[in-house]
Amino acid sequence: MPKTPASLARRVTPAAAFLLLLSAAAAPQEGNQRPRRVNTPPPAQTPAPPATRPAPAAGAQEVDEDDVVRVETQLVSVPAVVTDRAGRPLAGLKADNFLVFEDGRPQKIANFATTEAPFEVALFLDTSGSTRAELGLIRRAARAFVEALRPGDRVAVVGFNTKEEGDTRLATVEVKSPLTDDRAELEAAIEGIGASNGTPFYDGLERVAQEVFRDAPRDELRGRRALVALTDGVDSTSESDFEEARAQLKRAGLVAYFVQVNTEEYVEERLMQDCEDDGALRLSRAQLQRYRRVAAPRAEAADFDNFCRMGQFERMDISRTLYRVARREMEQLARESGGKTFPASDLRDARRAFRQVADEIGTQYSLGYYSTNAARDGTFRAIRVQVRGVRDAQVRAREGYQAPRS
């Protein structure tokens, strides 16, 4: 008669049972490995190991062998720039030098990239308004920026152009080049940048997030993607709005840098002219309605439909308000993402500002962790980064992120 499992179990001696327990404990348990913290990048020519997920915390609930357990976690990428008291970047730091907190709770660093790791950059060039006559300066500044990046960094070029539709001339966003490290291709893309008769700034930000960075980053590029924009930030023709563009940039995990060109005096002077004068500028209906929502929310929309009927002081107030809003929005995008704004008094000053942005990108660390808070509740999680083992170190990092929602 064949022996049943139960009868076999009764015949196992205590010594044999002990040996069986030892062998079970030594066997690797697939799917229960936490990601290893990496203090240094992998050697050259060595492919990065596949990303791993952290082991789920042990709980009191028992799971039957026929149950399916699905653990969904999100790697949170945190770009960080570390400087000394004088503002000079500090290189050579290791993962052990960093402490990361989410909502005040310490997190374990699972991914770490040093300042030597490559970067992917969307170079966004605003060629509208007062910059239209100085395309040559914009192109030279853009070429200098690309030349200042390191071998291995990849760049996409995005700009504005004017599209003719019958008697209508529309400002459009164009991706002149996808992400590439081919300098000849980038040179041609920069030379192909045209001018526009409007500023679809918010639409451009969305295009960067949705098209340039549509695909998920490779493991070695997590937290190392950036938007670098040369602009005054004053939108005039976008179909989307600031909050929509902001959400898209956050979703793409981009660090935002803005070279803020000061065009306010140039624009204001031409807004004061009669609408029939050569060289006069008009505020678009979209700009007038944006001003109404910000400064006069109780006013009737019809009161802000006709720019040419407005007096000079009203035009001046609207223009100055829109510039203040634009600067505030760019500073918010930069601060939230761990980036920075670089004011440029004019386009000739932009080249110096671009060099500063390139230096900033070249000194950025990238940290990654799996949140200890597994709730998929859509709440905002605040991030704080500290550096230990270095005296007077200053850290600028991403401020937080929106948790996924089930």
Protein Blocks (a to p, Z undefined) as FASTA:
>chain_A
ZZdfklmmmmpcfklmmmmmmmmmmpccehiaccdddfbdcdehiacdddddddddddfb
dcdfkbccdddddddddddddddfkopacehiafklpccdeehiacddfbdcdfkbccdd
dddddfehjlmmmmmmmmmmmmmmmmmpcehiacdddddddddehjaccdddddfbdcdf
bfklmmmmmmmpccdfbdcfklmmmmmmmmmmmpacdfklgoiaccddddehiafkbfbd
fklmmmmmmmnopacddddddfklmmmmmmmpcfkbghiacddfklmmmmmmmmmmmbcf
klmmbmklpcfklmmmmmmmmmmmmmmmmmmmmmmnopacdddfblklmmmmmmmmmmmm
mmcccdddddfblbdghpacddddddehiahiacdddfbdcdddZZ
